[in-house]
Amino acid sequence: MASDRLVCRECHRVNDPDNETCDACNSSSLTEDWAGYVVIAHPEESQIATEMQVTESGAYALKVR
């Protein structure tokens, strides 16, 4: 379930709850305090990916605290 996951404060990538670092950027700044969930399949064609500055496919949080 998405609510059990950790999100990177740096790149907003959603990670597994047992991760100690982000799968995408290797940051250790992970948090459970996030809201909104978007899956980006084709970042090169996505306006949301452009706004979020996302260049890789994956699941991302919209708001990270």
PDB file of N, CA, C and O in Angstrom:
ATOM      1  N   MET A   1       0.837  -1.184   0.000  1.00  0.00           N
ATOM      2  CA  MET A   1       0.000   0.000   0.000  1.00  0.00           C
ATOM      3  C   MET A   1       0.882   1.248   0.000  1.00  0.00           C
ATOM      4  O   MET A   1       1.930   1.269   0.647  1.00  0.00           O
ATOM      5  N   ALA A   2       0.468   2.269  -0.711  1.00  0.00           N
ATOM      6  CA  ALA A   2       1.275   3.483  -0.860  1.00  0.00           C
ATOM      7  C   ALA A   2       1.488   4.217   0.453  1.00  0.00           C
ATOM      8  O   ALA A   2       2.541   4.827   0.638  1.00  0.00           O
ATOM      9  N   SER A   3       0.530   4.181   1.371  1.00  0.00           N
ATOM     10  CA  SER A   3       0.663   4.943   2.615  1.00  0.00           C
ATOM     11  C   SER A   3       1.744   4.374   3.531  1.00  0.00           C
ATOM     12  O   SER A   3       2.190   5.062   4.449  1.00  0.00           O
ATOM     13  N   ASP A   4       2.170   3.147   3.304  1.00  0.00           N
ATOM     14  CA  ASP A   4       3.227   2.535   4.116  1.00  0.00           C
ATOM     15  C   ASP A   4       4.616   2.884   3.594  1.00  0.00           C
ATOM     16  O   ASP A   4       5.614   2.524   4.219  1.00  0.00           O
ATOM     17  N   ARG A   5       4.697   3.551   2.502  1.00  0.00           N
ATOM     18  CA  ARG A   5       5.972   3.798   1.830  1.00  0.00           C
ATOM     19  C   ARG A   5       6.655   5.063   2.335  1.00  0.00           C
ATOM     20  O   ARG A   5       6.024   5.945   2.918  1.00  0.00           O
ATOM     21  N   LEU A   6       7.956   5.126   2.097  1.00  0.00           N
ATOM     22  CA  LEU A   6       8.746   6.314   2.423  1.00  0.00           C
ATOM     23  C   LEU A   6       8.983   7.110   1.149  1.00  0.00           C
ATOM     24  O   LEU A   6       9.082   6.544   0.061  1.00  0.00           O
ATOM     25  N   VAL A   7       9.072   8.422   1.291  1.00  0.00           N
ATOM     26  CA  VAL A   7       9.291   9.301   0.141  1.00  0.00           C
ATOM     27  C   VAL A   7      10.568  10.095   0.361  1.00  0.00           C
ATOM     28  O   VAL A   7      10.857  10.544   1.470  1.00  0.00           O
ATOM     29  N   CYS A   8      11.316  10.256  -0.703  1.00  0.00           N
ATOM     30  CA  CYS A   8      12.557  11.030  -0.669  1.00  0.00           C
ATOM     31  C   CYS A   8      12.235  12.524  -0.628  1.00  0.00           C
ATOM     32  O   CYS A   8      11.449  13.015  -1.437  1.00  0.00           O
ATOM     33  N   ARG A   9      12.839  13.236   0.309  1.00  0.00           N
ATOM     34  CA  ARG A   9      12.635  14.685   0.404  1.00  0.00           C
ATOM     35  C   ARG A   9      13.320  15.428  -0.745  1.00  0.00           C
ATOM     36  O   ARG A   9      12.953  16.562  -1.050  1.00  0.00           O
ATOM     37  N   GLU A  10      14.297  14.808  -1.376  1.00  0.00           N
ATOM     38  CA  GLU A  10      15.055  15.461  -2.450  1.00  0.00           C
ATOM     39  C   GLU A  10      14.354  15.345  -3.808  1.00  0.00           C
ATOM     40  O   GLU A  10      14.164  16.352  -4.490  1.00  0.00           O
ATOM     41  N   CYS A  11      13.970  14.129  -4.205  1.00  0.00           N
ATOM     42  CA  CYS A  11      13.413  13.922  -5.550  1.00  0.00           C
ATOM     43  C   CYS A  11      11.944  13.503  -5.558  1.00  0.00           C
ATOM     44  O   CYS A  11      11.354  13.355  -6.628  1.00  0.00           O
ATOM     45  N   HIS A  12      11.340  13.309  -4.375  1.00  0.00           N
ATOM     46  CA  HIS A  12       9.924  12.941  -4.203  1.00  0.00           C
ATOM     47  C   HIS A  12       9.595  11.529  -4.674  1.00  0.00           C
ATOM     48  O   HIS A  12       8.418  11.188  -4.791  1.00  0.00           O
ATOM     49  N   ARG A  13      10.573  10.718  -4.941  1.00  0.00           N
ATOM     50  CA  ARG A  13      10.345   9.339  -5.379  1.00  0.00           C
ATOM     51  C   ARG A  13       9.805   8.501  -4.227  1.00  0.00           C
ATOM     52  O   ARG A  13      10.301   8.602  -3.105  1.00  0.00           O
ATOM     53  N   VAL A  14       8.789   7.672  -4.491  1.00  0.00           N
ATOM     54  CA  VAL A  14       8.217   6.782  -3.494  1.00  0.00           C
ATOM     55  C   VAL A  14       9.092   5.535  -3.409  1.00  0.00           C
ATOM     56  O   VAL A  14       9.400   4.911  -4.425  1.00  0.00           O
ATOM     57  N   ASN A  15       9.492   5.175  -2.178  1.00  0.00           N
ATOM     58  CA  ASN A  15      10.388   4.041  -1.937  1.00  0.00           C
ATOM     59  C   ASN A  15       9.722   3.016  -1.020  1.00  0.00           C
ATOM     60  O   ASN A  15       8.750   3.325  -0.330  1.00  0.00           O
ATOM     61  N   ASP A  16      10.250   1.805  -1.021  1.00  0.00           N
ATOM     62  CA  ASP A  16       9.760   0.761  -0.123  1.00  0.00           C
ATOM     63  C   ASP A  16      10.016   1.150   1.326  1.00  0.00           C
ATOM     64  O   ASP A  16      10.981   1.860   1.610  1.00  0.00           O
ATOM     65  N   PRO A  17       9.170   0.697   2.249  1.00  0.00           N
ATOM     66  CA  PRO A  17       9.304   1.106   3.652  1.00  0.00           C
ATOM     67  C   PRO A  17      10.590   0.634   4.328  1.00  0.00           C
ATOM     68  O   PRO A  17      10.984   1.203   5.346  1.00  0.00           O
ATOM     69  N   ASP A  18      11.248  -0.379   3.794  1.00  0.00           N
ATOM     70  CA  ASP A  18      12.473  -0.882   4.424  1.00  0.00           C
ATOM     71  C   ASP A  18      13.750  -0.260   3.835  1.00  0.00           C
ATOM     72  O   ASP A  18      14.856  -0.602   4.254  1.00  0.00           O
ATOM     73  N   ASN A  19      13.598   0.653   2.866  1.00  0.00           N
ATOM     74  CA  ASN A  19      14.770   1.328   2.283  1.00  0.00           C
ATOM     75  C   ASN A  19      15.380   2.312   3.274  1.00  0.00           C
ATOM     76  O   ASN A  19      14.670   2.980   4.025  1.00  0.00           O
ATOM     77  N   GLU A  20      16.702   2.390   3.262  1.00  0.00           N
ATOM     78  CA  GLU A  20      17.402   3.391   4.066  1.00  0.00           C
ATOM     79  C   GLU A  20      17.848   4.567   3.217  1.00  0.00           C
ATOM     80  O   GLU A  20      18.119   5.650   3.736  1.00  0.00           O
ATOM     81  N   THR A  21      17.926   4.350   1.895  1.00  0.00           N
ATOM     82  CA  THR A  21      18.261   5.420   0.958  1.00  0.00           C
ATOM     83  C   THR A  21      17.296   5.357  -0.231  1.00  0.00           C
ATOM     84  O   THR A  21      16.671   4.328  -0.485  1.00  0.00           O
ATOM     85  N   CYS A  22      17.189   6.462  -0.945  1.00  0.00           N
ATOM     86  CA  CYS A  22      16.308   6.552  -2.108  1.00  0.00           C
ATOM     87  C   CYS A  22      16.854   5.712  -3.256  1.00  0.00           C
ATOM     88  O   CYS A  22      18.055   5.721  -3.526  1.00  0.00           O
ATOM     89  N   ASP A  23      15.966   4.989  -3.927  1.00  0.00           N
ATOM     90  CA  ASP A  23      16.359   4.176  -5.078  1.00  0.00           C
ATOM     91  C   ASP A  23      16.827   5.040  -6.255  1.00  0.00           C
ATOM     92  O   ASP A  23      17.664   4.613  -7.050  1.00  0.00           O
ATOM     93  N   ALA A  24      16.286   6.243  -6.359  1.00  0.00           N
ATOM     94  CA  ALA A  24      16.581   7.088  -7.518  1.00  0.00           C
ATOM     95  C   ALA A  24      17.820   7.959  -7.326  1.00  0.00           C
ATOM     96  O   ALA A  24      18.663   8.034  -8.220  1.00  0.00           O
ATOM     97  N   CYS A  25      17.941   8.624  -6.160  1.00  0.00           N
ATOM     98  CA  CYS A  25      19.023   9.599  -6.002  1.00  0.00           C
ATOM     99  C   CYS A  25      19.992   9.265  -4.860  1.00  0.00           C
ATOM    100  O   CYS A  25      20.939  10.012  -4.617  1.00  0.00           O
ATOM    101  N   ASN A  26      19.764   8.169  -4.171  1.00  0.00           N
ATOM    102  CA  ASN A  26      20.610   7.694  -3.068  1.00  0.00           C
ATOM    103  C   ASN A  26      20.639   8.607  -1.850  1.00  0.00           C
ATOM    104  O   ASN A  26      21.527   8.477  -1.007  1.00  0.00           O
ATOM    105  N   SER A  27      19.688   9.528  -1.743  1.00  0.00           N
ATOM    106  CA  SER A  27      19.588  10.387  -0.565  1.00  0.00           C
ATOM    107  C   SER A  27      19.096   9.557   0.620  1.00  0.00           C
ATOM    108  O   SER A  27      18.300   8.633   0.451  1.00  0.00           O
ATOM    109  N   SER A  28      19.568   9.888   1.800  1.00  0.00           N
ATOM    110  CA  SER A  28      19.097   9.199   3.012  1.00  0.00           C
ATOM    111  C   SER A  28      18.003   9.996   3.710  1.00  0.00           C
ATOM    112  O   SER A  28      17.593   9.639   4.814  1.00  0.00           O
ATOM    113  N   SER A  29      17.527  11.064   3.090  1.00  0.00           N
ATOM    114  CA  SER A  29      16.482  11.910   3.658  1.00  0.00           C
ATOM    115  C   SER A  29      15.110  11.409   3.212  1.00  0.00           C
ATOM    116  O   SER A  29      14.519  11.938   2.270  1.00  0.00           O
ATOM    117  N   LEU A  30      14.614  10.382   3.902  1.00  0.00           N
ATOM    118  CA  LEU A  30      13.319   9.788   3.596  1.00  0.00           C
ATOM    119  C   LEU A  30      12.318  10.144   4.684  1.00  0.00           C
ATOM    120  O   LEU A  30      12.692  10.304   5.846  1.00  0.00           O
ATOM    121  N   THR A  31      11.043  10.268   4.311  1.00  0.00           N
ATOM    122  CA  THR A  31      10.017  10.646   5.269  1.00  0.00           C
ATOM    123  C   THR A  31       8.716   9.884   5.026  1.00  0.00           C
ATOM    124  O   THR A  31       8.440   9.430   3.916  1.00  0.00           O
ATOM    125  N   GLU A  32       7.924   9.755   6.095  1.00  0.00           N
ATOM    126  CA  GLU A  32       6.583   9.178   5.998  1.00  0.00           C
ATOM    127  C   GLU A  32       5.537  10.269   5.828  1.00  0.00           C
ATOM    128  O   GLU A  32       4.363   9.970   5.611  1.00  0.00           O
ATOM    129  N   ASP A  33       5.947  11.527   5.923  1.00  0.00           N
ATOM    130  CA  ASP A  33       5.038  12.669   5.902  1.00  0.00           C
ATOM    131  C   ASP A  33       4.922  13.221   4.485  1.00  0.00           C
ATOM    132  O   ASP A  33       5.673  14.112   4.089  1.00  0.00           O
ATOM    133  N   TRP A  34       3.966  12.677   3.724  1.00  0.00           N
ATOM    134  CA  TRP A  34       3.775  13.084   2.341  1.00  0.00           C
ATOM    135  C   TRP A  34       2.313  12.941   1.949  1.00  0.00           C
ATOM    136  O   TRP A  34       1.545  12.258   2.627  1.00  0.00           O
ATOM    137  N   ALA A  35       1.932  13.587   0.856  1.00  0.00           N
ATOM    138  CA  ALA A  35       0.549  13.530   0.383  1.00  0.00           C
ATOM    139  C   ALA A  35       0.531  13.528  -1.141  1.00  0.00           C
ATOM    140  O   ALA A  35       1.417  14.088  -1.787  1.00  0.00           O
ATOM    141  N   GLY A  36      -0.484  12.895  -1.701  1.00  0.00           N
ATOM    142  CA  GLY A  36      -0.632  12.837  -3.152  1.00  0.00           C
ATOM    143  C   GLY A  36       0.299  11.819  -3.764  1.00  0.00           C
ATOM    144  O   GLY A  36       1.414  11.613  -3.284  1.00  0.00           O
ATOM    145  N   TYR A  37      -0.163  11.179  -4.829  1.00  0.00           N
ATOM    146  CA  TYR A  37       0.578  10.078  -5.431  1.00  0.00           C
ATOM    147  C   TYR A  37       0.369  10.134  -6.930  1.00  0.00           C
ATOM    148  O   TYR A  37      -0.767  10.171  -7.404  1.00  0.00           O
ATOM    149  N   VAL A  38       1.447  10.139  -7.668  1.00  0.00           N
ATOM    150  CA  VAL A  38       1.337  10.142  -9.128  1.00  0.00           C
ATOM    151  C   VAL A  38       2.336   9.135  -9.686  1.00  0.00           C
ATOM    152  O   VAL A  38       3.470   9.041  -9.217  1.00  0.00           O
ATOM    153  N   VAL A  39       1.899   8.383 -10.696  1.00  0.00           N
ATOM    154  CA  VAL A  39       2.786   7.454 -11.394  1.00  0.00           C
ATOM    155  C   VAL A  39       3.077   8.046 -12.769  1.00  0.00           C
ATOM    156  O   VAL A  39       2.160   8.313 -13.546  1.00  0.00           O
ATOM    157  N   ILE A  40       4.335   8.244 -13.055  1.00  0.00           N
ATOM    158  CA  ILE A  40       4.748   8.836 -14.324  1.00  0.00           C
ATOM    159  C   ILE A  40       5.363   7.745 -15.182  1.00  0.00           C
ATOM    160  O   ILE A  40       6.391   7.164 -14.836  1.00  0.00           O
ATOM    161  N   ALA A  41       4.710   7.480 -16.309  1.00  0.00           N
ATOM    162  CA  ALA A  41       5.165   6.409 -17.199  1.00  0.00           C
ATOM    163  C   ALA A  41       6.084   6.935 -18.308  1.00  0.00           C
ATOM    164  O   ALA A  41       7.061   6.280 -18.670  1.00  0.00           O
ATOM    165  N   HIS A  42       5.774   8.093 -18.832  1.00  0.00           N
ATOM    166  CA  HIS A  42       6.547   8.677 -19.933  1.00  0.00           C
ATOM    167  C   HIS A  42       6.892  10.119 -19.573  1.00  0.00           C
ATOM    168  O   HIS A  42       6.199  11.042 -20.000  1.00  0.00           O
ATOM    169  N   PRO A  43       7.951  10.324 -18.797  1.00  0.00           N
ATOM    170  CA  PRO A  43       8.268  11.671 -18.319  1.00  0.00           C
ATOM    171  C   PRO A  43       8.563  12.676 -19.434  1.00  0.00           C
ATOM    172  O   PRO A  43       8.328  13.873 -19.263  1.00  0.00           O
ATOM    173  N   GLU A  44       9.066  12.212 -20.549  1.00  0.00           N
ATOM    174  CA  GLU A  44       9.388  13.116 -21.652  1.00  0.00           C
ATOM    175  C   GLU A  44       8.129  13.691 -22.308  1.00  0.00           C
ATOM    176  O   GLU A  44       8.202  14.706 -23.000  1.00  0.00           O
ATOM    177  N   GLU A  45       6.971  13.044 -22.094  1.00  0.00           N
ATOM    178  CA  GLU A  45       5.707  13.495 -22.695  1.00  0.00           C
ATOM    179  C   GLU A  45       4.740  14.059 -21.652  1.00  0.00           C
ATOM    180  O   GLU A  45       3.614  14.417 -21.997  1.00  0.00           O
ATOM    181  N   SER A  46       5.146  14.142 -20.410  1.00  0.00           N
ATOM    182  CA  SER A  46       4.250  14.498 -19.313  1.00  0.00           C
ATOM    183  C   SER A  46       4.439  15.935 -18.842  1.00  0.00           C
ATOM    184  O   SER A  46       5.555  16.352 -18.529  1.00  0.00           O
ATOM    185  N   GLN A  47       3.347  16.687 -18.794  1.00  0.00           N
ATOM    186  CA  GLN A  47       3.405  18.045 -18.263  1.00  0.00           C
ATOM    187  C   GLN A  47       3.652  18.029 -16.760  1.00  0.00           C
ATOM    188  O   GLN A  47       4.353  18.896 -16.236  1.00  0.00           O
ATOM    189  N   ILE A  48       3.082  17.050 -16.065  1.00  0.00           N
ATOM    190  CA  ILE A  48       3.304  16.928 -14.620  1.00  0.00           C
ATOM    191  C   ILE A  48       4.773  16.638 -14.346  1.00  0.00           C
ATOM    192  O   ILE A  48       5.362  17.229 -13.442  1.00  0.00           O
ATOM    193  N   ALA A  49       5.369  15.737 -15.115  1.00  0.00           N
ATOM    194  CA  ALA A  49       6.798  15.431 -14.946  1.00  0.00           C
ATOM    195  C   ALA A  49       7.653  16.669 -15.191  1.00  0.00           C
ATOM    196  O   ALA A  49       8.643  16.888 -14.493  1.00  0.00           O
ATOM    197  N   THR A  50       7.283  17.462 -16.161  1.00  0.00           N
ATOM    198  CA  THR A  50       8.018  18.693 -16.442  1.00  0.00           C
ATOM    199  C   THR A  50       7.921  19.643 -15.258  1.00  0.00           C
ATOM    200  O   THR A  50       8.930  20.211 -14.839  1.00  0.00           O
ATOM    201  N   GLU A  51       6.720  19.826 -14.711  1.00  0.00           N
ATOM    202  CA  GLU A  51       6.520  20.701 -13.552  1.00  0.00           C
ATOM    203  C   GLU A  51       7.301  20.214 -12.331  1.00  0.00           C
ATOM    204  O   GLU A  51       7.845  21.014 -11.570  1.00  0.00           O
ATOM    205  N   MET A  52       7.349  18.889 -12.154  1.00  0.00           N
ATOM    206  CA  MET A  52       8.041  18.304 -11.001  1.00  0.00           C
ATOM    207  C   MET A  52       9.532  18.111 -11.266  1.00  0.00           C
ATOM    208  O   MET A  52      10.268  17.716 -10.362  1.00  0.00           O
ATOM    209  N   GLN A  53       9.981  18.379 -12.471  1.00  0.00           N
ATOM    210  CA  GLN A  53      11.369  18.179 -12.889  1.00  0.00           C
ATOM    211  C   GLN A  53      11.792  16.713 -12.765  1.00  0.00           C
ATOM    212  O   GLN A  53      12.896  16.407 -12.313  1.00  0.00           O
ATOM    213  N   VAL A  54      10.889  15.814 -13.176  1.00  0.00           N
ATOM    214  CA  VAL A  54      11.125  14.377 -13.135  1.00  0.00           C
ATOM    215  C   VAL A  54      11.581  13.913 -14.511  1.00  0.00           C
ATOM    216  O   VAL A  54      10.975  14.262 -15.524  1.00  0.00           O
ATOM    217  N   THR A  55      12.660  13.122 -14.544  1.00  0.00           N
ATOM    218  CA  THR A  55      13.169  12.620 -15.821  1.00  0.00           C
ATOM    219  C   THR A  55      13.131  11.100 -15.913  1.00  0.00           C
ATOM    220  O   THR A  55      13.448  10.540 -16.962  1.00  0.00           O
ATOM    221  N   GLU A  56      12.747  10.419 -14.824  1.00  0.00           N
ATOM    222  CA  GLU A  56      12.680   8.957 -14.812  1.00  0.00           C
ATOM    223  C   GLU A  56      11.262   8.493 -14.501  1.00  0.00           C
ATOM    224  O   GLU A  56      10.564   9.107 -13.694  1.00  0.00           O
ATOM    225  N   SER A  57      10.841   7.408 -15.142  1.00  0.00           N
ATOM    226  CA  SER A  57       9.542   6.814 -14.845  1.00  0.00           C
ATOM    227  C   SER A  57       9.516   6.312 -13.412  1.00  0.00           C
ATOM    228  O   SER A  57      10.541   5.905 -12.865  1.00  0.00           O
ATOM    229  N   GLY A  58       8.332   6.344 -12.810  1.00  0.00           N
ATOM    230  CA  GLY A  58       8.196   5.831 -11.454  1.00  0.00           C
ATOM    231  C   GLY A  58       7.060   6.481 -10.699  1.00  0.00           C
ATOM    232  O   GLY A  58       6.291   7.260 -11.263  1.00  0.00           O
ATOM    233  N   ALA A  59       6.956   6.155  -9.408  1.00  0.00           N
ATOM    234  CA  ALA A  59       5.927   6.694  -8.529  1.00  0.00           C
ATOM    235  C   ALA A  59       6.508   7.838  -7.711  1.00  0.00           C
ATOM    236  O   ALA A  59       7.601   7.719  -7.157  1.00  0.00           O
ATOM    237  N   TYR A  60       5.782   8.938  -7.635  1.00  0.00           N
ATOM    238  CA  TYR A  60       6.251  10.135  -6.956  1.00  0.00           C
ATOM    239  C   TYR A  60       5.155  10.719  -6.065  1.00  0.00           C
ATOM    240  O   TYR A  60       3.966  10.585  -6.355  1.00  0.00           O
ATOM    241  N   ALA A  61       5.571  11.363  -4.986  1.00  0.00           N
ATOM    242  CA  ALA A  61       4.658  12.073  -4.106  1.00  0.00           C
ATOM    243  C   ALA A  61       4.524  13.504  -4.625  1.00  0.00           C
ATOM    244  O   ALA A  61       5.490  14.094  -5.108  1.00  0.00           O
ATOM    245  N   LEU A  62       3.317  14.051  -4.518  1.00  0.00           N
ATOM    246  CA  LEU A  62       3.088  15.419  -4.972  1.00  0.00           C
ATOM    247  C   LEU A  62       3.525  16.442  -3.931  1.00  0.00           C
ATOM    248  O   LEU A  62       4.023  17.512  -4.282  1.00  0.00           O
ATOM    249  N   LYS A  63       3.339  16.117  -2.640  1.00  0.00           N
ATOM    250  CA  LYS A  63       3.715  17.043  -1.580  1.00  0.00           C
ATOM    251  C   LYS A  63       4.509  16.280  -0.518  1.00  0.00           C
ATOM    252  O   LYS A  63       4.049  15.255  -0.014  1.00  0.00           O
ATOM    253  N   VAL A  64       5.681  16.771  -0.186  1.00  0.00           N
ATOM    254  CA  VAL A  64       6.545  16.141   0.805  1.00  0.00           C
ATOM    255  C   VAL A  64       6.855  17.168   1.883  1.00  0.00           C
ATOM    256  O   VAL A  64       7.272  18.290   1.595  1.00  0.00           O
ATOM    257  N   ARG A  65       6.642  16.759   3.139  1.00  0.00           N
ATOM    258  CA  ARG A  65       6.916  17.664   4.258  1.00  0.00           C
ATOM    259  C   ARG A  65       8.117  17.191   5.026  1.00  0.00           C
ATOM    260  O   ARG A  65       8.509  17.822   6.008  1.00  0.00           O
TER     261      ARG A  65
END
